[in-house]
Amino acid sequence: MTKEQWETAEQNLLQSSYCIVKLQADGYTLSLQKQRYKMQLFIAVYVDGEIRGEWLTEDCEIRRKFFQKSKHSLLSRKEQEKLKRERKAVRELVLDQSVYYSYSPYWSSFRSLKRHLCQNCTDIALYEEVEA
């Protein structure tokens, strides 16, 4: 996609809460829609018109290409502070084993979504824009 097409897609998506921007990415049709989730506005990514729960829990191509990856720790801040006093090898081992990742179809920023798509997809094209 050209820079102008990305700007058009972003403007259309962020201007109206009823606009759906569709992209064609590596053979999938992505529908980007602004939605409210937990009192914040996010960009929801629908792959071929749907979001499946199995994509969030099982490792697959769709999850890696289109969903946002978040890193979480099993340790509280207090426990992490206590680890700072440990030897470096022990600290790194515990921190590596106390991490898990989650995936979400919701993006808080169009810029981060665009960056992720450009890094993970080889062919991206503006499909169509539809007023709902």
Secondary structure as GFF3:
##gff-version 3
##sequence-region A 1 132
A	DSSP	alpha_helix	3	15	.	.	.	ID=ss1
A	DSSP	beta_strand	19	25	.	.	.	ID=ss2
A	DSSP	beta_strand	28	37	.	.	.	ID=ss3
A	DSSP	beta_strand	40	47	.	.	.	ID=ss4
A	DSSP	alpha_helix	53	57	.	.	.	ID=ss5
A	DSSP	alpha_helix	61	66	.	.	.	ID=ss6
A	DSSP	beta_strand	68	73	.	.	.	ID=ss7
A	DSSP	alpha_helix	77	83	.	.	.	ID=ss8
A	DSSP	alpha_helix	88	97	.	.	.	ID=ss9
A	DSSP	beta_strand	99	104	.	.	.	ID=ss10
A	DSSP	beta_strand	106	107	.	.	.	ID=ss11
A	DSSP	alpha_helix	110	120	.	.	.	ID=ss12
A	DSSP	beta_strand	124	131	.	.	.	ID=ss13
###
